[in-house]
Amino acid sequence: MKKKIRIIIDISMTVTMPLLMAYSLIGELFHEITGSLIFILFIIHHILNRRWYGTIAKGKYNASAA
């Protein structure tokens, strides 16, 4: 279940980033709302992957560390 949530968060961040870059097309209000959303997704992403940061100093670099 946790892996599905991670994937949903990552896909949401990927979809949201191009929307943020299309500022002139989407307008200021939607840009600000989307920016707040991606900030929240960014924080959740780092909370869900916090174990990965612990493995950096140990030298355990693999895809399944998180």
C-alpha positions as a Python dict, from the first residue, in 0.01 Angstrom:
ca = {
    (1, 'M'): (0, 0, 0),
    (2, 'K'): (283, 240, 92),
    (3, 'K'): (449, 177, -245),
    (4, 'K'): (127, 270, -427),
    (5, 'I'): (106, 594, -231),
    (6, 'R'): (467, 675, -323),
    (7, 'I'): (395, 615, -690),
    (8, 'I'): (81, 830, -678),
    (9, 'I'): (276, 1112, -509),
    (10, 'D'): (556, 1090, -769),
    (11, 'I'): (315, 1088, -1063),
    (12, 'S'): (125, 1382, -914),
    (13, 'M'): (449, 1578, -880),
    (14, 'T'): (542, 1494, -1240),
    (15, 'V'): (205, 1611, -1372),
    (16, 'T'): (201, 1923, -1156),
    (17, 'M'): (544, 2053, -1259),
    (18, 'P'): (456, 2128, -1626),
    (19, 'L'): (138, 2299, -1507),
    (20, 'L'): (349, 2531, -1293),
    (21, 'M'): (571, 2614, -1589),
    (22, 'A'): (267, 2713, -1800),
    (23, 'Y'): (202, 3025, -1593),
    (24, 'S'): (89, 3241, -1885),
    (25, 'L'): (-161, 2974, -1993),
    (26, 'I'): (-318, 2885, -1658),
    (27, 'G'): (-327, 3221, -1481),
    (28, 'E'): (-203, 3348, -1149),
    (29, 'L'): (-461, 3192, -914),
    (30, 'F'): (-426, 2840, -1052),
    (31, 'H'): (-48, 2881, -1055),
    (32, 'E'): (-48, 2970, -685),
    (33, 'I'): (-279, 2683, -593),
    (34, 'T'): (-71, 2439, -796),
    (35, 'G'): (248, 2572, -637),
    (36, 'S'): (105, 2512, -291),
    (37, 'L'): (-2, 2163, -394),
    (38, 'I'): (342, 2069, -528),
    (39, 'F'): (504, 2205, -211),
    (40, 'I'): (282, 1978, 1),
    (41, 'L'): (355, 1684, -231),
    (42, 'F'): (728, 1760, -203),
    (43, 'I'): (712, 1749, 179),
    (44, 'I'): (513, 1422, 175),
    (45, 'H'): (757, 1274, -78),
    (46, 'H'): (1052, 1347, 151),
    (47, 'I'): (872, 1212, 458),
    (48, 'L'): (790, 887, 279),
    (49, 'N'): (1150, 850, 156),
    (50, 'R'): (1328, 955, 476),
    (51, 'R'): (1501, 618, 517),
    (52, 'W'): (1687, 678, 193),
    (53, 'Y'): (1869, 972, 352),
    (54, 'G'): (1997, 742, 626),
    (55, 'T'): (2156, 510, 373),
    (56, 'I'): (2351, 788, 200),
    (57, 'A'): (2618, 805, 472),
    (58, 'K'): (2636, 426, 497),
    (59, 'G'): (2708, 382, 126),
    (60, 'K'): (2414, 152, 56),
    (61, 'Y'): (2304, 278, -284),
    (62, 'N'): (2028, 66, -431),
    (63, 'A'): (1682, 124, -572),
    (64, 'S'): (1501, -54, -289),
    (65, 'A'): (1662, 138, -1),
    (66, 'A'): (1352, 351, 52),
}
